[in-house]
Amino acid sequence: MFEGFCSGGIVKRAVAKGLVEVAVHNLRDFAAGKHRQVDDRPYGGDEGMVFKAEPVFAAVESVRASAGTPVVLLSPQGRVFDGRVAEELARHPQIVLICGRYEGVDERVAESLATDEISIGDYVLTGGELAAMVVIDATARFVPEVVGKAASVRHDSFVAGRLDYPHYTRPREFRGMKVPPVLFSGDHAKIEAWRRRKALEKTIRRRPDLIAASGLSPEERTLLEPTPNERKKR
């Protein structure tokens, strides 16, 4: 699964440039016994299988560069992953991601080995591999030089707790739909103000929970006030 993920796009370029390294480790390589068993039935008689603590501890302790390395268990019980968490993780020289499967991982992993638990959403996946790819992709964008233009990362949705502003390209008119004239006015101050206002309007319309979480600043309230032309139309 990870071979395909690492063979294209930004992650591939980041790896090729030596900016990011992705190492995948098979838990069976750290399991004891003839059959290299990594899971077992849960105590208490529940359904499914649970990852054993021993191979997970052995794997993490083998690959972790230092005691300060974050060890992240990907789990539906974790804190919700977002842009702020990605930026936080990008500050570390190494991150260890534990991909759960089956009914989950022995709780002793969460209690005594993992330093953090992260969820990419309120749903259950077959395994943590897809979640790990999401975390890697989003986190890599905050590593310096991975994205060609650092400003594009700063303007991404959610980075400032707001959705991104609308984007347009050529032609100026398509099937009667026109690009807002302000975008080719050459007035950078007006363009920036327009973008900030549209980002706020989109956030209020589509993700009011983001506004409720942080509130509107006085500057944002001013941006949302009707322009003279809008007042005339009313």
C-alpha positions as a printed NumPy array, in Angstrom:
array([[  0.   ,   0.   ,   0.   ],
       [  2.744,   2.432,   0.895],
       [  4.728,   1.744,  -2.28 ],
       [  1.937,   3.231,  -4.36 ],
       [  1.482,   6.144,  -1.995],
       [  5.193,   7.04 ,  -2.053],
       [  5.583,   6.672,  -5.807],
       [  3.831,   9.861,  -6.862],
       [  3.049,  13.482,  -6.082],
       [  4.537,  15.709,  -3.422],
       [  5.585,  12.826,  -1.169],
       [  7.639,  11.233,  -3.959],
       [  9.396,  14.526,  -4.727],
       [ 10.036,  15.175,  -1.036],
       [ 11.597,  11.737,  -0.615],
       [ 13.696,  12.146,  -3.784],
       [ 15.05 ,  15.474,  -2.502],
       [ 15.9  ,  13.971,   0.881],
       [ 13.468,  16.274,   2.667],
       [ 11.278,  13.44 ,   3.949],
       [ 11.957,   9.775,   4.603],
       [  9.182,   7.196,   4.853],
       [ 10.163,   3.837,   6.36 ],
       [  7.629,   1.003,   6.58 ],
       [  8.149,  -1.774,   9.124],
       [  6.335,  -5.114,   9.258],
       [  5.29 ,  -6.101,  12.782],
       [  5.907,  -9.771,  11.943],
       [  9.618,  -8.988,  11.788],
       [  9.455,  -8.226,  15.507],
       [  7.186, -11.082,  16.577],
       [  8.476, -14.156,  18.404],
       [  7.713, -17.798,  17.727],
       [  7.612, -20.028,  14.685],
       [  4.524, -18.376,  13.199],
       [  5.497, -14.761,  13.974],
       [  2.05 , -14.159,  15.462],
       [  1.217, -10.477,  15.954],
       [ -2.389, -10.8  ,  17.176],
       [ -4.454, -12.899,  19.548],
       [ -7.984, -13.26 ,  20.863],
       [ -9.048, -10.611,  23.392],
       [ -9.508, -11.429,  27.047],
       [-13.161, -11.341,  28.069],
       [-14.444, -13.3  ,  25.094],
       [-15.118, -10.405,  22.668],
       [-15.159, -10.841,  18.891],
       [-12.188, -10.216,  16.613],
       [ -8.44 , -10.195,  17.135],
       [ -6.191,  -7.706,  18.948],
       [ -2.588,  -6.721,  18.191],
       [ -0.274,  -8.117,  20.848],
       [  1.776,  -5.658,  22.898],
       [  5.134,  -7.439,  22.514],
       [  5.758,  -6.985,  18.765],
       [  4.497,  -3.398,  18.819],
       [  6.817,  -2.442,  21.696],
       [  9.74 ,  -4.251,  20.029],
       [  9.138,  -2.528,  16.681],
       [  8.841,   0.966,  18.122],
       [ 11.854,   0.552,  20.405],
       [ 13.879,  -0.665,  17.43 ],
       [ 13.082,   2.209,  15.062],
       [ 12.655,   5.128,  17.465],
       [ 15.66 ,   7.445,  17.219],
       [ 15.309,   8.988,  20.678],
       [ 13.095,   9.032,  23.753],
       [ 11.66 ,  12.358,  22.572],
       [ 10.331,  10.95 ,  19.297],
       [  6.513,  11.169,  19.127],
       [  4.897,   7.731,  18.942],
       [  1.442,   8.145,  17.433],
       [ -1.192,   5.432,  17.635],
       [ -3.708,   5.851,  14.814],
       [ -7.027,   5.127,  16.471],
       [-10.712,   6.151,  16.319],
       [-10.311,   7.1  ,  20.001],
       [ -7.585,   9.674,  19.279],
       [ -7.764,  13.441,  18.998],
       [ -9.017,  14.578,  15.617],
       [ -6.273,  15.254,  13.087],
       [ -6.249,  18.718,  11.528],
       [ -3.865,  21.266,  10.038],
       [ -2.61 ,  22.418,  13.421],
       [ -1.7  ,  18.863,  14.427],
       [  0.073,  18.349,  11.078],
       [  2.106,  21.518,  11.6  ],
       [  2.934,  20.409,  15.152],
       [  4.159,  16.992,  13.966],
       [  6.245,  18.54 ,  11.183],
       [  8.487,  20.192,  13.773],
       [  9.864,  16.807,  14.893],
       [ 12.808,  15.137,  13.138],
       [ 11.092,  11.753,  13.402],
       [  7.556,  10.482,  13.988],
       [  6.592,   6.854,  14.6  ],
       [  3.087,   5.931,  13.421],
       [  1.448,   2.742,  14.681],
       [ -1.169,   1.386,  12.276],
       [ -3.848,  -0.577,  14.083],
       [ -5.913,  -3.39 ,  12.571],
       [ -8.611,  -5.876,  13.489],
       [-10.307,  -4.959,  16.792],
       [ -7.438,  -2.684,  17.758],
       [ -4.216,  -2.76 ,  19.736],
       [ -3.515,  -4.015,  23.26 ],
       [ -4.357,  -1.104,  25.57 ],
       [ -0.891,  -1.237,  27.122],
       [  0.432,   0.169,  23.848],
       [ -1.799,   3.222,  24.204],
       [ -1.084,   3.631,  27.915],
       [  2.667,   3.027,  28.095],
       [  4.17 ,   3.317,  24.597],
       [  2.212,   5.808,  22.488],
       [  2.728,   9.472,  23.292],
       [ -0.332,  10.489,  21.285],
       [ -3.445,   9.017,  19.675],
       [ -4.765,  10.518,  16.453],
       [ -7.984,   9.936,  14.513],
       [ -8.605,  11.209,  10.992],
       [-12.372,  11.193,  11.523],
       [-15.344,   9.68 ,  13.275],
       [-15.471,   6.435,  11.35 ],
       [-13.679,   3.082,  11.403],
       [-11.246,   1.885,   8.724],
       [-10.091,  -1.674,   8.114],
       [ -6.594,  -0.625,   9.156],
       [ -4.483,   2.364,  10.085],
       [ -2.499,   2.398,   6.845],
       [ -4.785,   4.873,   5.077],
       [ -4.83 ,   7.086,   8.165],
       [ -1.014,   6.989,   8.267],
       [ -0.868,   8.114,   4.634],
       [ -3.181,  11.028,   5.398],
       [ -0.975,  12.089,   8.32 ],
       [  2.227,  11.747,   6.269],
       [  0.869,  13.703,   3.301],
       [ -0.594,  16.544,   5.366],
       [  2.443,  16.766,   7.675],
       [  4.986,  16.707,   4.84 ],
       [  3.469,  19.907,   3.433],
       [  4.746,  21.772,   6.499],
       [  8.333,  20.568,   6.074],
       [ 10.376,  23.454,   4.609],
       [ 10.927,  23.241,   0.828],
       [  8.528,  20.316,   0.324],
       [  5.939,  22.623,  -1.239],
       [  7.435,  24.941,  -3.833],
       [  5.701,  28.065,  -2.574],
       [  5.484,  28.283,   1.208],
       [  2.706,  30.887,   0.891],
       [  0.391,  28.28 ,  -0.649],
       [  0.61 ,  26.222,   2.554],
       [ -0.168,  29.242,   4.712],
       [ -3.293,  29.9  ,   2.638],
       [ -4.553,  26.302,   2.717],
       [ -7.94 ,  25.592,   4.256],
       [ -7.971,  25.186,   8.054],
       [ -4.429,  26.527,   8.627],
       [ -5.848,  29.685,  10.198],
       [ -9.092,  28.068,  11.314],
       [-10.815,  29.254,   8.144],
       [-11.612,  27.68 ,   4.788],
       [ -9.641,  28.712,   1.726],
       [-10.769,  31.576,  -0.491],
       [-12.154,  30.878,  -4.019],
       [ -9.668,  30.343,  -6.853],
       [-10.115,  31.209, -10.544],
       [ -8.054,  30.871, -13.711],
       [ -8.501,  31.485, -17.457],
       [-10.797,  32.137, -19.225],
       [-12.286,  35.222, -17.593],
       [-15.758,  34.118, -18.657],
       [-17.04 ,  30.559, -19.034],
       [-20.657,  29.743, -19.882],
       [-21.743,  33.118, -18.621],
       [-19.831,  32.764, -15.33 ],
       [-17.341,  35.593, -14.873],
       [-14.216,  35.891, -12.747],
       [-14.599,  38.682, -10.15 ],
       [-13.023,  41.818, -11.688],
       [-11.05 ,  42.598,  -8.518],
       [ -8.743,  39.625,  -9.233],
       [ -7.308,  41.21 , -12.381],
       [ -7.433,  44.792, -11.089],
       [ -3.753,  44.838, -10.122],
       [ -4.647,  46.296,  -6.713],
       [ -3.005,  43.778,  -4.354],
       [ -4.496,  45.31 ,  -1.203],
       [ -8.018,  45.01 ,  -2.613],
       [ -7.336,  41.466,  -3.827],
       [ -6.109,  40.421,  -0.38 ],
       [ -9.128,  41.984,   1.32 ],
       [-11.473,  40.286,  -1.163],
       [ -9.843,  36.911,  -0.567],
       [-10.051,  37.23 ,   3.197],
       [-13.687,  38.258,   3.018],
       [-14.635,  35.405,   0.698],
       [-12.796,  32.915,   2.909],
       [-14.777,  34.16 ,   5.89 ],
       [-18.081,  34.037,   4.011],
       [-17.383,  30.478,   2.853],
       [-16.423,  29.407,   6.364],
       [-19.58 ,  30.934,   7.856],
       [-21.701,  29.224,   5.205],
       [-20.076,  25.767,   5.165],
       [-18.265,  25.366,   8.493],
       [-19.921,  27.592,  11.108],
       [-18.369,  25.354,  13.771],
       [-14.953,  26.851,  12.96 ],
       [-16.298,  30.354,  13.534],
       [-18.017,  29.275,  16.764],
       [-14.763,  27.784,  18.049],
       [-12.687,  30.937,  17.658],
       [-15.143,  33.781,  17.111],
       [-14.681,  36.685,  14.729],
       [-11.942,  39.226,  15.333],
       [-12.778,  42.97 ,  15.073],
       [-10.865,  43.057,  11.779],
       [-12.925,  40.169,  10.397],
       [-16.15 ,  41.847,  11.454],
       [-15.066,  44.935,   9.543],
       [-14.254,  42.852,   6.462],
       [-17.773,  41.407,   6.483],
       [-19.484,  44.811,   6.574],
       [-21.308,  45.672,   3.294],
       [-19.36 ,  47.79 ,   0.802],
       [-20.855,  51.101,  -0.435],
       [-21.953,  49.394,  -3.683],
       [-23.669,  46.614,  -1.756],
       [-25.495,  49.159,   0.392],
       [-26.776,  50.917,  -2.741],
       [-28.117,  47.634,  -4.158],
       [-30.076,  47.097,  -0.94 ]])
